[in-house]
């Protein structure tokens, strides 16, 4: 989580300077190279060209900052219709809309004997 916050501080300004809304990031560790997925949005929607433009902007910043220090693949995407909410404030735009919420099953609680 600390790494996600550090990445957010670096990536969010780059996304916004390209004219997009920073929606969130996912960082996935993989065997070959890690995956950094950045979600962007715009009031008019997102096209492939928008993802390309934001990707170039983000790549430039990451090349200078090098916050990961290892090989990774950068993927820039729209959050889509089945969007994940990364922050409580993102729900604000969806007040009075019907939507489905998927919850994770509760974790078992270790009980002392």
N, C-alpha and C positions, 0 to 999 in steps of 0.2 A: 504493500500500500504506500509506503514512503516513496518508493520508486515511481509509482503512478502520480503522486503529487508533484514530484520533481519534474517529471515529463510534462505534466499539465502546465506548470509554470513556464516551461520553455516553448511548448507547442501552441498553447492558446493564443498568445499575441501574434504568432505567425499566421494562424488561421484567420484571426480577425483582421489583420492587415491585408489579407488577400480578399476581404469582403464577405467572409462567411461567418456563421455562428459555430463556435466550438461546442460540440455536443458531448464528447467524451472520448476516452481511450481505453483500449484493452491491450495488455502486454502478456503474451503467451510464450512460455519457455518451451522450446522444441529441441530435438536432438541435433539437427543439422544447423539451423539458424533460427533465432527467435522471431516472433511476429509482433510487430507494433501496428495495431489497427487504430486509426483515428477516424472518428465520426464527425462529419460536418453537416451543416444544414443551412438553408437560406429560405427567406419568405416565399420565393418563387420556385422552390424545389431545387434539386441537385441533378446535374447532368454529368456524364462521363468527363466532359471538358472541365467542369468545375473541380472534380476530383484530381484531374491532372494538374490544374493550376495550383491547387492547395498542396498537392504532393511536392511540386517543385519548391514551393515556399518553405514547407516543413523540412524537406531534405536539406536545403541550404542552411537552415538554422541548426539542424542536428549535426551536420558536417562540422560546423564551427564549434558547437558546444560539446559534442561527443559524450552525451550523458550515459550511454550504455556501455561503451568500451568493448563491445563484442559484435559479431555479425548478426544482423537482423534484416527482416523483410518489412518494408513499410507498405501498408495498405491504407488507402484513404477511401472512405465510403459514406454514403448517406445512411442515416439511422434507419430508414425504411419505415414501412407501416407497422412492423412488429418491433418498434424501437424499444430499446432498453433505456430506462431513466437512470442517470448517473448521480443526479443531485435532486434533492427535494424541490428546489426552485423550478425545475423543469416541468413539474406537474401543473404549475400555475396556468400555462397556456391551454390546458386541457380540462379546466373546470367546466362543468355542465356537459361534457362529452361522455358518452358511454364507451368503456373499453374494458378489456379483460386484463386481469392481473394474475401472473403466475408467481406462486410463492414456493420457496424451497421447503422441503420437509424439515421439521424441527430436528435438531441434533439431540441425540440421547444425552441425558444428564447423568453423570457418574454420581452414584449415591454412596455415601459413607456407610459402612456396616458396623 
